[in-house]
Amino acid sequence: MGYLPGFATPRLVCDVPYVGKRWVHQNIRYDRETGTSYWTKNFPTVLDADDPQALGRTYTYHDPVYTLPDSGQKYWRRRAAPADDAPTLERVR
C-alpha cells in the first residue's frame, strides 16, 4: 500500500472484489454477526468504463464463515439450506 510513516502503524488490508485493496478501517459499515463489510470506490477502474454508477454503488465482502460467532454461522447455514425442490446428491444419482 505504499510508504509507511515513521511511526509505522501496521495496517490490515482487504482485497475487495471489484473495488481493490483497502485498509480494513476504510469500510463504510461492518456487520460483526454475519461478517459482511460494505465498501465504496473512490476512483473508477478499467472495469467501470461502461458503468457510470460504479462510484456510487456499495460493494460487499464476506468474511469466511468459520471465523464468525455461532450466531453468524447459523445465519449463513440457514441461507445455504437447500429448498425443498432443489436437487440433492441422492436425487441426481
C-alpha positions in Angstrom: 0.0 0.0 0.0 3.0 2.3 -0.3 5.2 4.1 2.2 4.5 3.8 5.9 5.1 6.9 8.1 7.9 7.0 10.7 5.7 5.5 13.5 5.0 2.5 11.1 1.4 1.8 12.2 0.6 -1.7 10.9 -2.4 -1.9 8.7 -4.6 -4.9 7.7 -5.6 -5.0 4.0 -8.8 -6.5 2.5 -8.8 -7.2 -1.3 -12.5 -6.4 -2.0 -13.8 -7.8 -5.3 -14.4 -5.0 -7.9 -13.1 -2.4 -5.5 -9.4 -3.3 -4.9 -7.2 -3.4 -1.9 -8.4 -1.3 1.0 -7.3 -0.9 4.6 -9.9 -2.6 6.8 -10.8 0.6 8.6 -11.9 2.2 5.3 -15.2 0.2 5.1 -18.4 2.2 5.5 -20.2 -0.4 7.6 -19.4 -3.8 9.1 -21.9 -6.4 10.5 -20.0 -8.4 13.1 -22.6 -11.1 13.3 -22.7 -12.0 9.6 -19.2 -10.9 8.8 -20.4 -8.6 6.0 -18.5 -5.4 5.2 -19.7 -2.7 2.9 -17.3 -0.7 0.6 -17.4 2.1 -1.9 -15.0 3.1 -4.7 -13.2 6.4 -4.7 -11.9 6.1 -8.3 -13.0 4.3 -11.5 -11.2 1.3 -12.8 -11.0 -0.2 -16.3 -13.9 -2.5 -15.4 -16.1 0.6 -14.8 -15.8 2.0 -18.3 -19.4 1.2 -19.2 -20.8 1.7 -15.7 -21.5 5.4 -14.7 -22.9 4.3 -11.3 -19.8 2.4 -10.2 -18.6 5.1 -7.8 -22.0 5.4 -6.1 -22.6 1.7 -5.6 -21.9 -0.2 -2.4 -19.9 -3.4 -2.7 -19.9 -6.2 -0.2 -17.3 -8.6 1.1 -18.0 -11.6 3.4 -15.6 -13.0 6.0 -15.1 -16.8 6.0 -18.0 -18.4 7.8 -15.7 -20.4 10.2 -14.4 -17.1 11.6 -17.8 -15.9 12.6 -19.5 -16.3 16.0 -22.0 -19.1 16.4 -25.0 -16.8 15.6 -23.3 -15.7 12.3 -22.5 -19.3 11.3 -26.1 -20.3 11.9 -27.3 -17.3 9.8 -25.3 -18.5 6.8 -26.3 -22.1 7.3 -29.9 -21.1 7.2 -29.3 -19.1 4.0 -27.5 -22.0 2.4 -30.1 -24.6 3.2 -31.4 -26.2 0.0 -35.0 -25.5 -0.9 -37.4 -28.5 -0.9 -37.4 -28.6 -4.7 -33.7 -28.2 -5.1 -31.9 -31.4 -6.4 -29.9 -33.2 -3.8 -27.0 -35.5 -4.3 -29.2 -38.5 -3.9 -31.8 -37.3 -6.4 -29.1 -36.5 -9.0 -27.7 -40.1 -8.9 
